[in-house]
């Protein structure tokens, strides 16, 4: 019969597979778990990450929620995610040519609040209303 440690290890492994493919889905799945299990699972994932270099760098809160993650795409674009209570709060992307894009989200609704882009041809800023529609300035 599997004990609690085996169950935590199995949950961690499932979540690690999600983290490798979809960081926001990983954060939501982890946050949906009971708080008593979440911290143990987060600690197991951190321990596994020391030897599994296919896992992206992840940081967690003391309660086990995902705090941030960094992903490097095959194109060498780098994405940094920040979370609040299991929900995406911001995402910053930088590309090898020096271009950047930063998106800020409402952690309550998940909708984008603003976006800033900078690249070789200049920069732009956009704000979004409560429905996620661009606001014209």
C-alpha positions in Angstrom: 0.0 0.0 0.0 1.4 3.4 -1.0 2.1 5.8 1.8 1.8 9.6 1.9 5.3 10.1 0.6 4.6 7.9 -2.4 1.4 9.9 -3.1 3.2 13.2 -2.8 6.0 11.9 -5.2 3.4 10.8 -7.7 1.5 14.2 -7.6 4.8 16.0 -7.9 5.8 14.0 -11.0 2.4 14.7 -12.7 2.8 18.4 -12.0 6.4 18.4 -13.2 5.2 17.1 -16.6 2.7 19.9 -16.7 5.3 22.5 -15.7 7.5 21.4 -18.7 4.7 22.2 -21.1 2.5 25.0 -19.6 3.6 27.1 -16.7 0.2 28.9 -16.1 -1.6 25.5 -16.1 0.9 24.2 -13.7 0.4 27.1 -11.3 -3.4 26.7 -11.4 -3.3 23.0 -10.9 -0.9 23.3 -7.9 -3.0 26.1 -6.4 -6.2 24.0 -6.7 -4.7 21.4 -4.3 -5.3 21.4 -0.6 -2.9 23.8 1.1 -1.7 21.0 3.4 -0.5 19.0 0.4 0.6 21.9 -1.8 3.7 22.8 0.3 4.9 19.2 0.5 4.4 18.8 -3.3 6.3 22.1 -4.0 9.2 21.0 -1.8 9.3 17.7 -3.7 9.3 19.5 -7.0 12.2 21.7 -5.8 14.1 18.7 -4.7 13.5 16.9 -8.0 14.6 20.0 -10.0 18.1 19.7 -8.5 18.6 16.6 -10.6 16.0 17.1 -13.4 17.4 19.9 -15.5 14.5 19.7 -17.9 12.3 21.4 -15.3 12.3 25.2 -15.6 13.6 27.2 -12.6 10.6 27.6 -10.2 10.2 29.5 -7.0 7.4 28.9 -4.5 5.8 30.7 -1.6 5.9 29.1 1.9 2.4 27.8 1.3 3.5 26.0 -1.9 2.0 28.3 -4.5 4.1 29.1 -7.5 5.7 32.5 -7.1 7.8 32.7 -10.4 9.1 30.6 -13.2 11.6 31.1 -16.0 11.4 29.3 -19.4 13.8 29.4 -22.3 12.2 28.6 -25.6 14.0 26.7 -28.4 14.2 30.1 -30.2 16.2 31.3 -27.2 13.4 33.7 -26.2 13.2 33.9 -22.4 9.9 34.1 -20.6 9.7 35.1 -16.9 6.3 34.5 -15.2 5.1 36.0 -11.9 2.1 34.6 -10.0 -0.2 35.7 -7.2 -2.3 33.1 -5.4 -1.8 30.6 -8.3 -2.9 33.1 -11.0 -0.7 34.8 -13.6 0.2 38.3 -12.5 2.8 39.2 -15.2 4.8 37.8 -18.0 8.0 39.2 -19.5 9.5 37.9 -22.7 12.9 38.9 -24.1 14.2 37.7 -27.4 17.8 37.3 -28.7 17.5 40.5 -30.8 16.9 42.5 -27.6 13.1 42.9 -28.1 11.0 42.7 -24.9 7.3 42.4 -24.1 5.8 42.7 -20.7 2.2 41.9 -20.0 0.4 42.7 -16.7 -2.6 40.7 -15.7 -5.4 41.2 -13.2 -4.9 38.2 -10.9 -8.6 38.2 -10.0 -10.0 37.9 -13.5 -6.9 36.7 -15.5 -7.4 39.4 -18.0 -4.6 41.5 -19.4 -4.4 45.0 -17.8 -1.5 46.4 -19.8 1.3 45.5 -22.3 4.6 47.2 -23.1 6.8 46.2 -26.0 10.2 47.4 -27.0 12.2 46.5 -30.1 14.5 47.8 -32.7 11.7 49.9 -34.3 10.6 51.5 -31.1 8.2 50.9 -28.2 4.5 50.7 -27.5 2.3 50.8 -24.4 -1.3 49.5 -24.4 -3.9 49.5 -21.6 -6.9 47.2 -21.5 -10.3 47.6 -20.0 -12.0 45.2 -17.6 -13.2 43.1 -20.5 -9.7 42.8 -21.9 -10.3 45.2 -24.8 -7.6 47.8 -25.7 -8.2 51.3 -24.5 -7.6 53.9 -27.1 -5.7 56.9 -25.8 
